[in-house]
């Protein structure tokens, strides 16, 4: 069966009307500049598994009409000597041979999975030359345990954040069941507030006061963290300077149906469940590590080897587009790749993880639910975004940086709800993550149809067992699901 090129979706707005001049000769935004600092020179890596072998020529032909319609994918980042060396976007001619890599593969390799894992790890040891637009695509026609071929997209974070890149990816896909239709994202529709009645007025007023109070508390905690409140030194907490170290990147597929089962039983959100099972997994992992430390020291090892009062927090990233660009129609945006607005519109919150062995494993979900609800009633993410822009603009990027005091980065991005094809190739999974971040551990989750991909990016010098963390996540979800069923919480 021949593979066909992607068919464009007709829209009222002419895609060609969006000119690259919107970026050309413009300075990089403050957030884009932040991602060029030594402790936050971050690259996004998206590993895409396919159900069919890849046709490089078909992919190149489609990139001309998709990625190359994006100004940031066709611009260099050049130092502007007239403005103190500040980087600006400069239009250039793109030679796809400099960006699309098709390595020659050994047909007798012992393990295709390990080959792909090592290939991605080796990418994290390198940087893309600023003499070309800062992205590349690697096509590996190698059969792994969960795909017939693998594509690896690498993009410097200054071009855009995970949400905007997901929109760009979505614009390049079509439903497997209907090649003429775009996929859909599971955006949650917000309920319109009830504007009637004195009681509702009091409730709205109280909610507003609560949000501002929570924001004040979070801002104070942000400054305290910045200056001296570090996380507990655990085997997962890396030292300063890990931003430039190579990463080992692994991923594991969890059942989205199981996650939804727990979500519905606990009246929680998918993010609550993901945070809860991550708390459980990291607790198991740390308990094992502290047990080994005790054993090596000749001390008695018990069931619970965790120190008391471990402070472990995540830098939890939040997509601010629903708040700062509420009028955008995302379904219209992804109809054409040129409509997608790249950029970094992300804030973050300091999200505390409860570490400990629980008698009732559902307490992990309850804890995550309480913390998640609390973090929704704050403007902390918007504050961190606006403050970063302010400090970078007026004092330079060195004054604004991501917190190194936290233990990990955590992110959760929704993916397509239906099976899709990308440039005619059926997609098996999507697994995005990063390298170059100032933390030794990053956990990223992305949904696709009935699967939840969990991607672990680690500095192996600090966290040598990323596959074990994947095992712990899988076991934690299984344990919590079984308890939900045993307690009869499932309808």
Secondary structure, 3 states (H helix, E strand, C coil): CCCCCCCCCCCCCCHHHCCHHHCCCCECCHHHHHCCCCCCCCEEEEEEEECCCCCHHHHHHHHHHCHHHCHHHCEEEEEEHHHCCEEEEEECCCCHHHCEECCCCCCCCCCHHHHHHHHHHHHCCCCCCCCCCCEEEEEECCCECCECEEEEEEEECCCCCHHHHHHHHHHCEEECCCCCCCCCECCCCCCCCCCCCHHHHHHHHHHHHHHHHHHHHHHHHHHHHHHCCCCCCCCCCCCCCHHHCCCEEEEEEEEHHHHHHHHHHCCCCHHHHHHHHHHHHHHHHHHHHHHHHHHHCCCCCCCCCCCCCCCEEEEEEEECHHHHCCCCCHHHHCCCHHHCCCCCCEEEEEEEECCCCCCCCHHHHHHHHHHHHHHHCCCHHHHHHHHHHHHHHHHCHHHCCCCCCCCEEEEEECCECCCEEECCEEEEEEEEEEECCCCCEEEEEEEECCEEEEEEEECCCCCCCHHHHHHHHHHHHHHHHHHHHHCCCCC
